[in-house]
Amino acid sequence: MSEQTAIEQEIAQLIVDTLNLEDISAAEIAPQEPLFGEGLGLDSIDALELALAISGKYGFQLKAEDENNKAIFATLRSLASHIEKNRV
């Protein structure tokens, strides 16, 4: 399992805090494990809550209709990469 980068650690903590995940710690979220479905098990409601939290913390909007959302939210690593490129 690869180690989380600093930004991945920050976002993993944001995921745990925002979604009130009680069964997993931020450090346990593998950077390349799927966030949805069989991986972390998040759903579309979680994605909306997460998008709002990211918007508030990093200063840019994740649009619900963005055709790249599936790729952006695929893993912690892909989400961190997208945030690094777009943060204000």
C-alpha positions as CSV (number, residue, x, y, z in Angstrom):
1,M,0.0,0.0,0.0
2,S,1.4,3.4,-0.9
3,E,1.8,6.1,1.6
4,Q,-0.5,9.2,1.6
5,T,1.0,12.5,0.6
6,A,0.5,15.5,2.8
7,I,-2.5,16.7,0.6
8,E,-3.9,13.2,0.6
9,Q,-3.7,13.1,4.4
10,E,-5.5,16.4,4.6
11,I,-8.3,15.3,2.2
12,A,-8.6,11.9,3.9
13,Q,-9.2,13.7,7.2
14,L,-11.7,16.0,5.5
15,I,-13.6,12.9,4.1
16,V,-13.7,11.3,7.6
17,D,-14.8,14.5,9.3
18,T,-17.3,15.6,6.7
19,L,-19.0,12.2,6.4
20,N,-18.7,11.3,10.1
21,L,-17.0,8.0,9.2
22,E,-16.6,6.2,12.5
23,D,-15.3,2.9,11.3
24,I,-12.2,4.2,9.5
25,S,-9.4,6.6,10.3
26,A,-8.0,9.1,7.7
27,A,-4.7,7.1,7.7
28,E,-6.6,3.9,6.7
29,I,-7.9,5.4,3.4
30,A,-5.6,4.0,0.8
31,P,-4.6,6.6,-1.9
32,Q,-5.5,4.3,-4.8
33,E,-8.5,2.4,-3.3
34,P,-11.9,3.3,-4.8
35,L,-13.8,5.9,-2.7
36,F,-17.2,4.6,-4.0
37,G,-18.7,1.1,-4.3
38,E,-16.5,-1.7,-3.1
39,G,-13.7,0.5,-1.8
40,L,-14.7,3.0,0.9
41,G,-18.3,2.5,0.0
42,L,-19.3,6.2,-0.5
43,D,-22.5,7.1,-2.4
44,S,-23.8,10.0,-4.4
45,I,-25.1,11.8,-1.3
46,D,-21.6,11.5,0.2
47,A,-20.2,13.0,-3.0
48,L,-22.4,16.0,-2.7
49,E,-21.4,16.6,0.9
50,L,-17.8,16.2,0.1
51,A,-18.1,18.6,-2.9
52,L,-19.5,21.3,-0.5
53,A,-16.7,20.7,2.0
54,I,-14.0,20.9,-0.7
55,S,-15.6,24.1,-2.0
56,G,-15.6,25.7,1.4
57,K,-12.0,24.6,2.2
58,Y,-10.2,25.0,-1.1
59,G,-12.2,27.8,-2.7
60,F,-13.4,26.2,-6.0
61,Q,-16.7,24.5,-7.1
62,L,-17.0,20.9,-8.1
63,K,-19.9,20.9,-10.5
64,A,-22.5,18.1,-10.2
65,E,-22.8,18.0,-14.0
66,D,-19.0,17.7,-14.6
67,E,-18.5,14.7,-16.8
68,N,-15.1,14.1,-15.2
69,N,-16.6,13.7,-11.7
70,K,-16.4,9.9,-11.8
71,A,-12.6,10.1,-12.5
72,I,-12.1,13.0,-10.1
73,F,-13.8,11.2,-7.2
74,A,-12.4,7.7,-8.2
75,T,-9.7,7.6,-5.5
76,L,-8.2,9.7,-2.8
77,R,-5.2,10.3,-5.1
78,S,-7.3,11.5,-8.1
79,L,-9.3,13.8,-5.8
80,A,-6.1,15.2,-4.3
81,S,-4.6,15.8,-7.7
82,H,-7.7,17.6,-8.9
83,I,-7.8,19.8,-5.8
84,E,-4.1,20.7,-6.1
85,K,-4.7,21.8,-9.7
86,N,-7.7,23.9,-8.9
87,R,-7.4,25.3,-5.4
88,V,-7.4,29.0,-5.0
